[in-house]
């Protein structure tokens, strides 16, 4: 989080790379099952892919309605 705030202060944007997308970790959230945790990580990867390809790496938010 500190790195993000530093990037904003310096008006720098970090490039989103395929390697960064592939390395998104699965966070073990205690209230979620393993399947749900894996699904959440895949959603994070998708947000990064969209930001990289369609929004020049800028901030992106997605809303999923199930």
N, C-alpha and C positions, 0 to 999 in steps of 0.2 A: 504494500500500500504506500509505503514511503517513496518508492521509486516512481509511482504514478503521480503523487503530489509534486515531486521534484520535476517530473516531465512537464506538468502543467505550468509550473512556475517559470520554466525556461522556454515555454512555448515550443517544446519539441514533441514530435510525434514519432513513436517507435514503429518501425516497419513490422507488419504482421507477416511472418514467414510460414511456409508449409511446415517447417520443423517445429515452430512454436505451436502451431495448431495440433500437430501430432503428439506433442508432449503435454497437452492439457491433462493434468492428473485426475484420477477418480478420487474425490474426497469422500471419506467414510462418514457420512452424516448419520448419527445414531438413530434418528427417527425414521430413516429410509432403509428399505431393503437393498441388497446388493444390486438388484435389477434397477431400482429407482436411482441409486447413486451412479450407475453406469449410464443410464438414460440422461441424467443431468449433465454428466461430462460430455456426452455426445451433443447435447443442446449447446453447451459452451463452445464446442468446436464449430458448430454450425454458425453461431453468431460471429465468431472470428472469420470464418470463410466468407460470410456475407460482407463483413466490414472490409476485408481485404479486396474482394472482387468488385463490389458494387458501391463502396463508399470511401475509397481512397484511404482505408485504414483508420478512418475517424470513428468516433464513438457511435455505437449502434445499440439499439434495444429491440428485443422481439417479445411479443406477447403471444403465448400459445393458449388457444381455447380448445379444450378437449370435450 
